[in-house]
């Protein structure tokens, strides 16, 4: 009954692809036959959740073909249908233990197609919600196949153009992995830095949100391994002309967990951050950023006054050196212009 009424070829996507489509702005296309489908979904969900549900009988009917057809429906444009599918998939995964590897494999295949071929799928967020619960139940130590899934599927999902459609669910899955196996931290953070957006400020804010979630659970020993490249990236974010990026990066200094990590490693981190903080305390166009930078500099100064003074002196020397270089370049250009003028006059004289 369920297969006959629900399994179908989905309609072609109604939304345009490319820059015209924005999942945050465009309204979803609702399934015209939803009143009928809802009854079927609701009945099937009650059937799976029933205490009288017989797993042995179900194995013959809920086979691999059924699972494939069920997961294919996650590409439906109707969010109500995807919500039911999410719940049903989770219930099947929980009750039919023998099908768990196959379900994970099929979800992986959907992600692979999305990442490397189409970059278009309506149900990525819902599938990640299902995976979030699955990852939460993984036994420790993690199996190699689970680590491979993290590296080859979850992390490359950060490359997609419409990351905003599923980023909260993706970040939750990533943090779950780090929480279960801290040794994965370096690989995760370095992958984030590799995929860091260059010209997409809203996406950059999402990366900063995820980074803060990771730093909330990171082990101090793992933090030491990634802090140098990580804080160079934070310094670039603080220097961003986009005020939301700079603001989000500076909010890291409102997080007690991050402040504790910085305090333990201030000797290495303050010299990295100081030039960006000092320059933008004077040059950034947004007044809110000025206030946040002032608070951040104050925290650093209270943490280690001697080191702070040393950074001020080093920065002054750096500025003097930069000014000298600029003056030297200007002097050389002036010399070239003078030589060019002399040569031009000589040529005109010879021609005359």
BELHUZI-V330364 format. One record per pair of residues at least 6 apart in sequence whose ideal C-beta (glycine too) atoms are under 7 Angstrom apart, sorted by the first residue. I is the first residue (numbers start at 0). J is the second residue. Records with the same first field share a line. If there is no record, write none. Layout:
BEGIN
I->J ; J
END
This chain:
BEGIN
1->39 ; 43
2->65
4->39
5->36 ; 39
6->68
9->74 ; 75
12->76
13->28 ; 76
14->20 ; 25
16->119
22->161 ; 163 ; 164
23->163
27->76 ; 77 ; 78
28->76 ; 77
29->77
30->36 ; 75 ; 77 ; 80
33->77 ; 79
36->80
40->83
43->87
44->83 ; 86 ; 87
46->52
47->87 ; 90 ; 91 ; 94
48->90
52->94
54->94 ; 95
57->95
58->95 ; 97
61->91 ; 95
63->101
66->98 ; 101 ; 102 ; 105
67->105
69->84 ; 88
70->105 ; 106 ; 109
72->80 ; 84
73->81 ; 84 ; 122 ; 125 ; 126
74->120 ; 121 ; 122
75->81 ; 121
76->121
81->121 ; 122 ; 125
84->125
85->125 ; 128 ; 129
88->129
89->129 ; 132
91->98
92->99 ; 102 ; 133
106->126 ; 130
107->148 ; 152
109->120 ; 126
110->152 ; 156
113->120 ; 123
114->155 ; 156 ; 158 ; 159
118->159 ; 160
123->164 ; 165
124->164 ; 165 ; 168
127->165 ; 168 ; 169 ; 172
128->168
130->172
131->168 ; 171 ; 172 ; 175
134->172 ; 175 ; 176
135->175
137->145 ; 179
139->179
140->180
141->179 ; 180
146->183
149->176 ; 183
150->186
153->169 ; 172 ; 173
154->187 ; 190
156->169
157->191 ; 194
158->194
162->202 ; 205
163->201 ; 205
166->205
170->208 ; 209 ; 212
173->187 ; 209
174->212 ; 213 ; 216
176->183
177->183 ; 184 ; 187 ; 213 ; 216
178->216
181->218 ; 221
184->217 ; 218 ; 221 ; 225
185->221 ; 224 ; 225
187->213
188->213 ; 225 ; 229
189->225
191->206 ; 209 ; 210
192->228 ; 232
195->206 ; 232
196->202 ; 203 ; 206
200->241 ; 243 ; 244
203->236 ; 244
204->243 ; 244 ; 247
207->236 ; 247 ; 248
211->251 ; 254
214->256 ; 257 ; 260
215->256
219->260 ; 263
222->260
223->264
226->264 ; 267 ; 268
227->267
230->268 ; 271 ; 272
231->271
233->248 ; 251
234->271 ; 272 ; 275
236->244 ; 245 ; 248
237->245 ; 248 ; 249 ; 275 ; 276 ; 279
238->275 ; 278 ; 279
239->245
242->285 ; 287 ; 288
245->283 ; 288
246->287 ; 288 ; 291
249->291 ; 292 ; 295
251->257
252->258 ; 294 ; 295 ; 298
261->268
262->302
265->302 ; 303 ; 306
266->306
269->299 ; 303 ; 306 ; 307 ; 310
270->310
273->310 ; 314
274->314
276->292 ; 295 ; 296
277->314
279->288 ; 292
280->289 ; 292 ; 293 ; 296
283->289
299->307
300->307
END
